Amino acid sequence: MASLAQTFDTTRAEIVAAMEARIEKGDRTKLAKKELDELISILVAKLVEMNALGTDTKAAIDRLCAAEQVLLEMAYPCSSINSVYFPRYTKAIKAAIEAGRISLNGKNSYPRRWTKRNPLPGEPSSGSEARHYALDGFTYPIEVQAQLRATTTQNANARQDDRQPVDLDAYMGKVNLLLASNDPIDLIIAIAAVTGRRHTEVVSLGQLQPHVGEMAQLIPQGHPYLLRFTGQQKAAKSAYDVLTLVPAQDVLLAVEKLRATADIHDLDGVASDDPRMEALNARVNRRVVKVLDQVLPTPKGFTNISIHRCRAVYVPIALHYFCPANMAEQRLAQHLLGHVLLDDTTTGNASVTGHYYQYYLTRNGKPLTARGVKLAASGPIPLPPDELDAPVTQPLTDTEGALIVADSLPAKTTPSPQGNGAREGDPVWATISSQAATISTQAQTISAQAATIDRLARSGGGGQGDDSEFKALKVEHERLLAMLEELKAIAADPNQLQAAQRFFAFDFDLEGEDEGAEPPAGPPAAPSPARPQENDNDHDKAQGTKPYQRGVRLLELAQQWAQEHPDATVKFSGALLKAVGIHAAAIKAITTDLDDDIEAFNKSLGNDSLKTHNKGRTEPFLNFASEKLQQEGLYNPRS
């Protein structure tokens, strides 16, 4: 009868032969998980047997570990062995020691000194413990580990030097679809993407609650994107606040839905190295490739994307949404990732955070450089009134229905530094400056309408059934051209206050809709003076305003309303945006950024015209939307 050792050797030989055959064929899988588990069990069993026979000397243990290391290096790079495979062997050996299967003695172990840098009160700062030689056998020497760390750093630096572009709208569109799914795998991906949490934190270890703490210095209580997180997988920090890429209430609902599924409920508290969690992680990674491959590029040095790349792209999106201009990106990024918290003022920046700088954001092929665009969601930074929240007008081309006059007005009406003293207190000059600011804002409205009409004209209108509406839009376009000429005349001579007042007699009813439009008014009260013009990215500035965020949320609410009230749907339009107090600059940015989404949503509601479809339906929807926006801190209507 074969001995136990012979049985182990036979089984190990069969596994090694199968592995060598796969390597020769170039198979991606070198060792199946079951085979690796068997190899680890065989090695631990040999250590137990040697311990029982008294043959577990340092030399014998070193030979055993060296043979296993050679085997692993046939199949895997040293970096993977160091970070993935060696830890599995050492974990199994420690478990055998703790279970009493292996007893430590003078032959198989040695006293190892240790020191603690920051011991807690009453804890020793140094000491020694018995360490089994096999634990050292599955640990690379210090010089090898230093070389591996250097390689890891080089790869991380290379990824930072060549970050991959991610279209923000395309990516978030996919994520929102996954968030609305009932499939637990889709929900895991979506929740990880919008919270920046690790896979295991989403599934079993983490808890998200609507609570605020140390981030109150950055974002006040009640912010719609703020959650309290506990259950960190690695460093096990105490509870801290995180920011979500979609409204926090949507995240909480998705987490509740995920945890309620039978498969996920059974994994409560299960660690990342549990076989059940590893199997689930493999399924999740396969799904990530399937659903996000078109919108999430593979960073340099990786063969494909995984759930961890969602954590990486969370960083630039969170910075774009929430990082104030006066805060270093590293500070916020390392807090959100759980590396160094904002309230830890004595710890230096975490180098590991740099490993997540793998992506940058784009829209329509152009980089997005604005930061903190969603901070306005609850106003942590003092903001001017909505009417004054619009940035200076954006230079536009004639083919886009541009109004060059909108760019020239501030330059002609804003006093120069030298002339400030002479102009100060001059009521005529104050009126000119005020009127010019309002004209600049109204010019954005005209430009947005002209661009819409021009797009319809180029596409041949809206089909035969919409011919009458298209003709009406052409008439409206002619009216806009007349208004443009009026603006040019005012810009040519800003002292013509009567001309400015004639301009304000025009009705700026968006989309040409009757319902929901405000009645024409006389010359309005003079607004505050125009802001100085800046050569900055004005489109990104519009995104940073509270009205812009309100408009984006309004589209989401229109989609939600359509699902809940299929017989009372409302097509999305500029009139709806205007009805909740959104200014012209934000309307233009919203309709530009979300053009495809708006068009797809409206088409999904039928082919009738917008005016016909919305007749008698807007008021109930606006009441619903207004209440939601106020609850989320996005809308504070004036009395």
C-alpha positions as CSV (number, residue, x, y, z in Angstrom):
1,M,0.0,0.0,0.0
2,A,1.4,3.4,-1.0
3,S,2.4,5.7,1.8
4,L,0.7,9.1,2.4
5,A,3.9,10.8,1.1
6,Q,3.8,8.7,-2.1
7,T,0.1,9.6,-2.7
8,F,0.9,13.3,-2.3
9,D,3.8,13.0,-4.7
10,T,1.7,11.2,-7.3
11,T,-1.1,13.8,-7.1
12,R,1.4,16.6,-7.3
13,A,3.1,15.1,-10.3
14,E,-0.2,14.8,-12.1
15,I,-1.0,18.5,-11.4
16,V,2.5,19.6,-12.6
17,A,2.2,17.6,-15.8
18,A,-1.2,19.2,-16.6
19,M,0.2,22.6,-15.9
20,E,3.3,22.0,-18.1
21,A,1.0,20.9,-20.9
22,R,-1.1,24.1,-20.7
23,I,2.0,26.2,-20.7
24,E,3.3,24.4,-23.8
25,K,0.0,25.0,-25.6
26,G,0.0,28.7,-24.5
27,D,-3.3,28.4,-22.5
28,R,-4.2,31.4,-20.5
29,T,-5.0,29.3,-17.4
30,K,-1.9,27.6,-16.1
31,L,-3.3,26.2,-12.8
32,A,-7.0,25.7,-12.1
33,K,-8.1,27.1,-8.7
34,K,-8.8,23.5,-7.5
35,E,-5.3,22.4,-8.6
36,L,-3.7,25.3,-6.7
37,D,-5.7,24.5,-3.6
38,E,-4.6,20.9,-3.8
39,L,-0.9,22.0,-4.2
40,I,-1.2,24.1,-1.1
41,S,-2.9,21.3,0.9
42,I,-0.2,18.9,-0.2
43,L,2.6,21.2,1.0
44,V,0.9,21.8,4.4
45,A,0.3,18.1,4.8
46,K,4.0,17.5,4.2
47,L,4.9,20.1,6.8
48,V,2.6,18.4,9.3
49,E,4.1,15.0,8.5
50,M,7.6,16.3,8.9
51,N,6.7,17.9,12.2
52,A,5.3,14.6,13.5
53,L,8.4,12.7,12.4
54,G,10.8,15.3,13.7
55,T,12.4,15.9,10.3
56,D,11.3,19.5,9.9
57,T,14.7,21.1,9.9
58,K,15.4,24.4,8.3
59,A,17.3,22.7,5.4
60,A,14.4,20.3,4.7
61,I,11.8,23.1,4.9
62,D,13.9,25.3,2.6
63,R,14.2,22.5,0.0
64,L,10.4,21.9,0.1
65,C,9.6,25.6,-0.3
66,A,12.2,26.2,-3.0
67,A,10.7,23.4,-5.1
68,E,7.2,25.0,-4.8
69,Q,8.6,28.4,-5.7
70,V,10.3,27.0,-8.9
71,L,6.9,25.4,-9.8
72,L,5.1,28.7,-9.4
73,E,7.7,30.7,-11.4
74,M,7.2,28.3,-14.3
75,A,3.6,29.6,-14.6
76,Y,3.5,33.1,-13.2
77,P,5.6,36.3,-13.0
78,C,7.2,37.1,-9.7
79,S,5.0,40.1,-9.2
80,S,1.9,37.9,-9.2
81,I,3.5,35.2,-7.1
82,N,4.5,37.8,-4.5
83,S,1.1,39.5,-4.3
84,V,-1.3,36.6,-5.0
85,Y,0.2,33.1,-4.7
86,F,2.7,33.3,-1.8
87,P,0.1,34.9,0.5
88,R,-2.2,31.9,-0.1
89,Y,0.6,29.5,1.0
90,T,1.5,31.5,4.1
91,K,-2.2,31.9,5.1
92,A,-2.6,28.1,5.0
93,I,0.6,27.5,7.0
94,K,-0.4,30.0,9.7
95,A,-3.9,28.3,9.9
96,A,-2.2,24.9,10.5
97,I,0.0,26.4,13.2
98,E,-3.0,28.1,14.9
99,A,-5.0,24.9,14.7
100,G,-2.2,22.9,16.4
101,R,-1.4,20.7,13.4
102,I,2.1,22.1,13.4
103,S,3.9,22.8,16.6
104,L,6.8,25.3,16.7
105,N,10.1,24.1,18.0
106,G,13.8,24.9,17.9
107,K,14.2,23.1,14.6
108,N,11.4,24.5,12.5
109,S,11.2,28.1,13.8
110,Y,13.3,31.0,15.1
111,P,12.6,34.0,17.3
112,R,11.9,37.1,15.1
113,R,12.2,40.6,16.5
114,W,9.5,43.1,15.8
115,T,8.9,46.8,16.5
116,K,5.7,48.9,16.4
117,R,6.0,52.4,15.1
118,N,3.0,53.9,16.8
119,P,1.8,51.6,19.7
120,L,-1.4,52.3,21.5
121,P,-1.3,53.3,25.1
122,G,-0.3,50.2,27.2
123,E,1.0,48.3,24.1
124,P,4.6,47.3,23.8
125,S,6.7,49.0,21.2
126,S,8.9,45.9,20.5
127,G,9.1,42.2,21.1
128,S,9.8,38.8,19.5
129,E,7.7,35.9,18.2
130,A,8.5,32.4,17.0
131,R,8.4,32.3,13.1
132,H,8.2,29.0,11.1
133,Y,10.9,28.8,8.4
134,A,8.3,28.0,5.8
135,L,6.8,31.5,6.2
136,D,10.2,32.9,5.1
137,G,10.3,30.2,2.3
138,F,7.2,31.8,0.8
139,T,8.5,35.4,1.1
140,Y,10.8,36.9,-1.5
141,P,14.1,38.4,-0.1
142,I,14.0,42.1,0.7
143,E,16.0,43.0,-2.5
144,V,13.6,41.1,-4.7
145,Q,10.6,42.8,-3.1
146,A,12.3,46.2,-3.5
147,Q,12.8,45.4,-7.2
148,L,9.1,44.3,-7.5
149,R,7.9,47.5,-5.8
150,A,10.1,49.6,-8.2
151,T,8.5,47.8,-11.2
152,T,5.0,48.4,-9.8
153,T,5.8,52.1,-9.4
154,Q,7.2,52.3,-12.9
155,N,4.0,50.7,-14.3
156,A,1.9,53.1,-12.2
157,N,3.9,56.1,-13.4
158,A,3.6,54.9,-17.0
159,R,-0.2,54.8,-16.6
160,Q,-0.2,58.3,-15.2
161,D,1.9,59.5,-18.1
162,D,-0.6,57.9,-20.6
163,R,-4.0,58.1,-19.0
164,Q,-6.9,56.7,-21.0
165,P,-9.9,58.8,-22.1
166,V,-13.3,58.0,-20.8
167,D,-16.4,59.8,-22.2
168,L,-18.2,60.8,-19.1
169,D,-21.7,60.7,-20.6
170,A,-21.3,57.4,-22.3
171,Y,-19.8,55.8,-19.2
172,M,-22.4,57.2,-16.7
173,G,-25.2,56.3,-19.2
174,K,-24.1,52.6,-19.0
175,V,-23.7,52.7,-15.2
176,N,-27.2,54.2,-14.8
177,L,-28.6,51.4,-16.9
178,L,-26.9,48.8,-14.7
179,L,-28.1,50.6,-11.6
180,A,-31.7,50.2,-12.7
181,S,-31.2,46.4,-13.4
182,N,-32.6,43.6,-11.2
183,D,-29.6,41.4,-12.0
184,P,-27.3,41.2,-8.9
185,I,-24.1,41.1,-11.0
186,D,-25.2,44.3,-12.8
187,L,-26.0,45.9,-9.5
188,I,-22.6,45.0,-8.0
189,I,-20.9,46.7,-10.9
190,A,-23.1,49.8,-10.8
191,I,-22.8,50.3,-7.0
192,A,-19.0,49.8,-7.2
193,A,-18.8,52.3,-10.0
194,V,-20.9,55.1,-8.3
195,T,-19.4,54.7,-4.9
196,G,-15.7,53.8,-5.6
197,R,-16.0,50.8,-3.3
198,R,-14.3,47.5,-3.7
199,H,-16.2,44.4,-4.9
200,T,-16.3,42.7,-1.5
201,E,-17.2,46.0,0.2
202,V,-20.3,46.2,-2.1
203,V,-21.3,42.6,-1.6
204,S,-20.6,41.7,2.0
205,L,-18.4,43.8,4.1
206,G,-19.4,47.4,3.5
207,Q,-22.3,49.4,4.9
208,L,-23.6,52.7,3.4
209,Q,-25.8,55.0,5.5
210,P,-27.2,58.5,5.0
211,H,-25.0,60.2,7.6
212,V,-22.4,62.9,7.5
213,G,-19.2,63.4,9.5
214,E,-15.8,64.9,8.9
215,M,-16.6,66.0,5.3
216,A,-19.0,68.6,6.7
217,Q,-16.0,71.0,6.2
218,L,-16.4,70.4,2.5
219,I,-20.1,69.6,2.0
220,P,-22.9,70.5,4.4
221,Q,-25.5,68.1,5.9
222,G,-28.2,66.9,3.7
223,H,-26.1,66.9,0.5
224,P,-27.8,64.5,-2.0
225,Y,-24.6,62.8,-2.9
226,L,-23.1,62.1,0.5
227,L,-23.1,58.7,2.4
228,R,-21.4,57.3,5.5
229,F,-19.3,54.2,4.8
230,T,-18.1,51.5,7.1
231,G,-16.5,48.1,6.5
232,Q,-13.4,48.9,4.6
233,Q,-11.7,45.7,3.2
234,K,-8.0,46.5,3.6
235,A,-6.9,49.2,6.1
236,A,-10.2,48.9,8.0
237,K,-10.5,52.6,8.7
238,S,-13.3,53.8,11.0
239,A,-16.5,55.1,9.4
240,Y,-16.0,57.9,7.0
241,D,-18.0,59.9,4.4
242,V,-17.9,59.1,0.7
243,L,-19.5,60.9,-2.3
244,T,-21.6,59.1,-4.8
245,L,-21.8,59.8,-8.5
246,V,-25.6,59.6,-8.6
247,P,-28.0,60.7,-5.9
248,A,-27.3,58.9,-2.6
249,Q,-30.9,57.8,-2.3
250,D,-30.7,55.9,-5.6
251,V,-27.5,54.1,-4.3
252,L,-29.2,53.1,-1.1
253,L,-32.1,51.6,-3.0
254,A,-29.8,49.7,-5.3
255,V,-27.8,48.3,-2.3
256,E,-31.1,47.3,-0.6
257,K,-32.2,45.5,-3.8
258,L,-28.8,43.8,-4.1
259,R,-28.5,42.6,-0.6
260,A,-32.1,41.2,-0.7
261,T,-31.3,38.7,-3.4
262,A,-30.8,35.2,-2.1
263,D,-27.3,34.6,-3.5
264,I,-25.9,37.9,-2.1
265,H,-27.7,37.6,1.2
266,D,-25.9,34.4,1.9
267,L,-22.5,36.1,1.5
268,D,-23.0,38.6,4.3
269,G,-19.7,39.1,6.1
270,V,-17.8,36.8,3.8
271,A,-14.2,37.9,3.1
272,S,-12.5,38.5,-0.2
273,D,-10.4,35.4,-0.1
274,D,-13.4,33.1,0.6
275,P,-13.8,30.7,-2.4
276,R,-17.5,31.8,-2.8
277,M,-16.4,35.4,-3.0
278,E,-13.6,34.6,-5.4
279,A,-16.0,32.8,-7.7
280,L,-18.4,35.7,-7.6
281,N,-15.6,38.1,-8.3
282,A,-14.7,36.1,-11.4
283,R,-18.3,36.3,-12.6
284,V,-18.4,40.1,-12.0
285,N,-15.1,40.6,-13.9
286,R,-16.5,38.7,-16.9
287,R,-19.6,40.9,-16.9
288,V,-17.5,44.1,-16.6
289,V,-15.8,43.2,-19.8
290,K,-19.1,42.5,-21.5
291,V,-21.0,45.6,-20.4
292,L,-18.3,48.3,-20.1
293,D,-15.7,47.3,-22.6
294,Q,-17.0,49.9,-25.1
295,V,-16.9,52.8,-22.7
296,L,-14.0,51.9,-20.4
297,P,-10.5,51.5,-22.0
298,T,-7.9,49.2,-20.7
299,P,-5.1,51.1,-19.0
300,K,-1.5,50.5,-20.0
301,G,0.0,47.3,-18.6
302,F,-3.3,45.5,-18.1
303,T,-4.7,42.9,-20.5
304,N,-8.4,43.8,-19.9
305,I,-10.7,45.7,-17.6
306,S,-12.0,44.5,-14.3
307,I,-14.3,45.7,-11.5
308,H,-11.2,47.5,-10.0
309,R,-11.0,49.8,-13.0
310,C,-14.4,51.1,-12.0
311,R,-12.8,52.2,-8.7
312,A,-10.1,53.9,-10.8
313,V,-12.4,55.9,-13.1
314,Y,-14.5,56.8,-10.0
315,V,-11.6,59.1,-9.0
316,P,-11.6,61.6,-11.9
317,I,-15.4,61.6,-12.0
318,A,-15.6,62.4,-8.3
319,L,-13.0,65.1,-8.7
320,H,-14.9,66.6,-11.6
321,Y,-18.1,66.6,-9.6
322,F,-17.0,67.5,-6.1
323,C,-13.4,68.8,-5.8
324,P,-13.3,72.5,-5.0
325,A,-10.9,74.7,-6.9
326,N,-8.9,75.5,-3.8
327,M,-8.4,71.8,-2.8
328,A,-5.6,69.7,-4.1
329,E,-7.0,66.7,-6.0
330,Q,-4.8,64.3,-4.1
331,R,-6.4,65.2,-0.7
332,L,-9.9,64.5,-1.8
333,A,-9.0,61.4,-3.9
334,Q,-7.1,59.7,-1.1
335,H,-10.0,60.4,1.3
336,L,-12.6,58.9,-1.0
337,L,-10.5,55.8,-1.6
338,G,-9.9,55.4,2.1
339,H,-6.1,55.9,2.0
340,V,-5.7,59.0,4.1
341,L,-8.9,60.7,5.5
342,L,-9.5,64.4,5.5
343,D,-9.5,64.6,9.3
344,D,-6.0,63.0,9.5
345,T,-4.0,66.1,9.3
346,T,-0.6,64.6,10.4
347,T,-0.3,61.8,7.8
348,G,1.4,62.6,4.5
349,N,-0.2,61.9,1.2
350,A,-0.6,58.2,0.3
351,S,1.6,57.1,-2.6
352,V,-0.9,54.3,-3.4
353,T,-3.5,56.8,-4.5
354,G,-1.4,57.6,-7.5
355,H,-2.0,54.1,-8.8
356,Y,-5.6,55.1,-9.4
357,Y,-4.8,58.0,-11.8
358,Q,-5.4,55.9,-14.9
359,Y,-8.2,57.8,-16.7
360,Y,-9.2,61.3,-17.7
361,L,-12.7,62.5,-18.7
362,T,-13.9,63.7,-22.1
363,R,-17.1,65.0,-23.6
364,N,-17.4,64.9,-27.4
365,G,-13.7,64.1,-27.7
366,K,-12.6,67.1,-25.6
367,P,-11.0,66.8,-22.2
368,L,-13.2,67.9,-19.2
369,T,-11.1,70.1,-16.9
370,A,-13.8,71.7,-14.7
371,R,-13.9,70.6,-11.0
372,G,-16.6,70.7,-8.4
373,V,-19.5,71.0,-10.9
374,K,-21.9,69.3,-8.4
375,L,-20.8,71.1,-5.3
376,A,-23.6,73.5,-6.1
377,A,-26.2,70.8,-5.5
378,S,-26.5,72.1,-1.9
379,G,-24.5,75.2,-2.0
380,P,-21.5,74.7,0.2
381,I,-19.8,77.6,-1.5
382,P,-21.7,80.9,-1.6
383,L,-23.3,81.3,-5.0
384,P,-25.0,84.3,-6.5
385,P,-28.7,84.2,-7.5
386,D,-29.6,81.9,-10.4
387,E,-30.0,84.8,-12.8
388,L,-26.4,85.9,-12.1
389,D,-25.1,82.3,-12.1
390,A,-24.5,82.2,-15.8
391,P,-20.9,82.5,-17.0
392,V,-19.8,85.0,-19.6
393,T,-21.2,84.0,-23.0
394,Q,-19.3,81.5,-25.0
395,P,-17.8,82.5,-28.4
396,L,-19.9,80.8,-31.1
397,T,-19.7,80.4,-34.8
398,D,-22.2,81.7,-37.3
399,T,-23.0,78.2,-38.4
400,E,-24.1,77.4,-34.9
401,G,-26.5,80.4,-34.7
402,A,-23.9,82.3,-32.8
403,L,-24.2,85.8,-31.5
404,I,-20.9,87.5,-31.7
405,V,-22.5,90.5,-30.1
406,A,-22.8,88.5,-26.8
407,D,-19.0,88.4,-26.7
408,S,-18.4,92.0,-27.5
409,L,-20.9,93.5,-25.0
410,P,-18.9,93.1,-21.8
411,A,-15.8,94.5,-23.5
412,K,-17.7,97.6,-24.6
413,T,-19.7,98.2,-21.4
414,T,-17.4,97.1,-18.6
415,P,-15.4,100.1,-17.3
416,S,-11.6,99.9,-17.6
417,P,-9.5,100.0,-14.5
418,Q,-8.4,103.5,-15.4
419,G,-11.9,104.7,-15.9
420,N,-13.4,103.3,-12.7
421,G,-13.2,106.6,-10.8
422,A,-14.9,108.6,-13.5
423,R,-17.7,106.1,-14.1
424,E,-18.4,105.3,-10.4
425,G,-21.8,106.7,-9.3
426,D,-22.8,107.5,-12.9
427,P,-26.5,106.2,-13.2
428,V,-26.4,106.2,-17.0
429,W,-23.3,104.1,-17.1
430,A,-24.7,101.7,-14.4
431,T,-27.9,101.3,-16.5
432,I,-25.8,100.6,-19.7
433,S,-23.8,97.9,-17.8
434,S,-26.9,96.3,-16.4
435,Q,-28.7,96.2,-19.7
436,A,-25.6,94.7,-21.4
437,A,-25.4,91.9,-18.8
438,T,-29.0,91.0,-19.5
439,I,-28.6,91.2,-23.3
440,S,-25.6,88.8,-23.0
441,T,-27.7,86.3,-21.1
442,Q,-30.6,86.6,-23.5
443,A,-28.2,86.0,-26.4
444,Q,-27.5,82.5,-25.1
445,T,-31.3,81.8,-25.4
446,I,-31.4,83.0,-29.0
447,S,-28.3,80.9,-29.8
448,A,-29.7,77.8,-28.3
449,Q,-33.0,78.2,-30.3
450,A,-31.2,78.9,-33.5
451,A,-29.0,75.9,-33.2
452,T,-32.1,73.7,-32.6
453,I,-33.8,75.1,-35.7
454,D,-30.7,74.8,-37.8
455,R,-30.3,71.1,-36.8
456,L,-33.8,70.4,-37.8
457,A,-33.4,72.1,-41.1
458,R,-30.2,70.1,-41.9
459,S,-32.0,66.8,-41.1
460,G,-35.0,67.7,-43.3
461,G,-37.4,68.5,-40.5
462,G,-39.2,66.2,-38.3
463,G,-40.9,64.1,-40.9
464,Q,-44.0,64.6,-42.9
465,G,-46.3,64.6,-39.9
466,D,-44.3,67.4,-38.3
467,D,-44.2,69.7,-41.3
468,S,-46.5,72.3,-39.8
469,E,-44.4,72.5,-36.7
470,F,-41.2,72.8,-38.8
471,K,-42.7,75.7,-40.7
472,A,-43.5,77.4,-37.4
473,L,-39.9,76.9,-36.3
474,K,-38.7,78.6,-39.6
475,V,-40.9,81.6,-38.8
476,E,-39.4,81.6,-35.3
477,H,-36.0,81.5,-36.8
478,E,-36.7,84.6,-38.9
479,R,-37.8,86.4,-35.8
480,L,-34.6,85.4,-34.1
481,L,-32.6,86.8,-37.0
482,A,-34.4,90.1,-36.5
483,M,-33.6,90.1,-32.8
484,L,-29.9,89.4,-33.8
485,E,-29.8,92.5,-35.9
486,E,-31.3,94.5,-33.0
487,L,-28.6,93.1,-30.7
488,K,-25.9,94.1,-33.2
489,A,-27.2,97.6,-33.3
490,I,-27.1,97.8,-29.6
491,A,-23.6,96.4,-29.4
492,A,-22.4,99.0,-32.0
493,D,-23.6,101.8,-29.7
494,P,-24.1,100.8,-26.1
495,N,-25.4,104.2,-25.2
496,Q,-28.6,103.6,-27.1
497,L,-30.7,102.8,-24.1
498,Q,-33.9,103.2,-26.1
499,A,-32.7,100.6,-28.5
500,A,-32.0,98.3,-25.5
501,Q,-35.5,98.8,-24.2
502,R,-36.9,98.0,-27.7
503,F,-34.9,94.7,-27.6
504,F,-36.5,93.7,-24.3
505,A,-40.0,94.0,-25.8
506,F,-39.3,90.7,-27.6
507,D,-40.8,87.6,-26.1
508,F,-38.2,85.0,-25.2
509,D,-40.5,82.0,-25.1
510,L,-38.3,78.9,-25.4
511,E,-39.2,76.2,-27.9
512,G,-42.2,78.3,-29.2
513,E,-44.5,76.6,-26.7
514,D,-47.6,78.3,-25.3
515,E,-48.1,76.1,-22.3
516,G,-45.8,76.7,-19.3
517,A,-44.4,79.9,-20.8
518,E,-44.2,83.1,-18.8
519,P,-46.2,86.1,-20.2
520,P,-44.2,88.8,-21.9
521,A,-43.1,91.5,-19.5
522,G,-42.1,95.1,-19.9
523,P,-38.5,96.2,-19.5
524,P,-37.1,94.3,-16.6
525,A,-35.5,95.7,-13.6
526,A,-31.8,96.2,-14.1
527,P,-29.8,93.1,-13.0
528,S,-26.4,93.3,-11.4
529,P,-23.4,94.5,-13.6
530,A,-21.9,92.0,-16.0
531,R,-19.2,89.8,-14.8
532,P,-15.8,90.3,-16.3
533,Q,-15.1,88.1,-19.3
534,E,-12.6,85.3,-18.9
535,N,-10.8,83.2,-21.5
536,D,-11.8,80.0,-19.7
537,N,-13.8,77.0,-20.7
538,D,-17.3,78.6,-20.5
539,H,-19.1,75.3,-21.2
540,D,-17.5,73.7,-18.2
541,K,-18.4,76.8,-16.1
542,A,-22.0,76.3,-17.0
543,Q,-21.8,72.8,-15.7
544,G,-20.6,74.1,-12.4
545,T,-23.8,76.0,-11.7
546,K,-26.6,74.9,-9.6
547,P,-29.2,75.4,-12.4
548,Y,-27.2,73.0,-14.6
549,Q,-27.4,70.3,-12.0
550,R,-31.0,71.0,-11.6
551,G,-31.6,70.5,-15.3
552,V,-29.7,67.2,-15.5
553,R,-31.8,66.0,-12.6
554,L,-35.0,67.2,-14.2
555,L,-34.4,64.9,-17.2
556,E,-33.9,62.0,-14.8
557,L,-37.2,62.9,-13.1
558,A,-39.0,63.1,-16.5
559,Q,-37.8,59.6,-17.2
560,Q,-38.9,58.4,-13.8
561,W,-42.3,60.1,-14.2
562,A,-42.7,58.4,-17.6
563,Q,-42.2,55.0,-15.9
564,E,-44.6,55.7,-13.1
565,H,-47.3,57.6,-15.2
566,P,-47.2,56.0,-18.7
567,D,-50.5,57.8,-19.6
568,A,-49.3,61.2,-18.5
569,T,-45.8,61.3,-19.9
570,V,-44.1,64.7,-20.7
571,K,-41.6,65.2,-23.5
572,F,-38.5,67.1,-22.4
573,S,-38.0,70.6,-23.6
574,G,-36.4,74.0,-22.8
575,A,-39.7,75.2,-21.5
576,L,-39.6,72.6,-18.7
577,L,-36.0,73.8,-17.8
578,K,-37.1,77.4,-17.8
579,A,-40.1,76.6,-15.6
580,V,-37.8,75.5,-12.8
581,G,-35.7,78.6,-13.0
582,I,-32.9,77.5,-15.2
583,H,-31.1,80.3,-17.0
584,A,-30.2,80.4,-20.7
585,A,-26.6,79.6,-20.4
586,A,-27.3,76.4,-18.4
587,I,-30.2,75.5,-20.8
588,K,-27.7,75.7,-23.7
589,A,-25.1,73.5,-21.9
590,I,-27.8,71.0,-20.9
591,T,-29.4,70.7,-24.3
592,T,-25.9,70.4,-25.9
593,D,-24.6,67.8,-23.4
594,L,-27.7,65.7,-23.3
595,D,-28.9,66.1,-26.8
596,D,-28.9,62.4,-27.7
597,D,-30.5,61.4,-24.4
598,I,-33.3,64.0,-24.8
599,E,-33.9,63.0,-28.3
600,A,-34.0,59.3,-27.5
601,F,-36.3,59.9,-24.5
602,N,-38.8,62.1,-26.5
603,K,-38.9,59.6,-29.4
604,S,-39.6,56.8,-26.9
605,L,-42.8,58.6,-26.0
606,G,-44.2,58.7,-29.5
607,N,-44.0,60.6,-32.8
608,D,-46.5,63.4,-32.0
609,S,-45.2,66.9,-31.7
610,L,-43.8,68.1,-28.4
611,K,-46.5,70.8,-28.1
612,T,-49.3,68.4,-28.8
613,H,-47.9,65.7,-26.5
614,N,-47.4,68.0,-23.5
615,K,-50.7,69.8,-23.7
616,G,-52.4,69.6,-20.3
617,R,-49.6,67.4,-18.8
618,T,-46.8,69.7,-17.7
619,E,-48.4,71.1,-14.5
620,P,-48.7,67.7,-12.7
621,F,-45.2,66.8,-13.7
622,L,-43.7,70.1,-12.7
623,N,-45.4,69.9,-9.3
624,F,-43.8,66.5,-8.9
625,A,-40.4,67.6,-10.2
626,S,-40.4,70.8,-8.1
627,E,-41.1,68.9,-4.9
628,K,-38.3,66.3,-5.7
629,L,-35.8,69.0,-6.6
630,Q,-36.5,70.9,-3.4
631,Q,-36.2,67.8,-1.3
632,E,-32.8,67.1,-2.9
633,G,-31.6,70.7,-2.3
634,L,-31.4,71.5,-6.0
635,Y,-34.2,74.1,-6.2
636,N,-35.3,76.9,-4.0
637,P,-38.0,78.7,-5.9
638,R,-38.5,82.4,-5.2
639,S,-41.8,83.6,-3.9
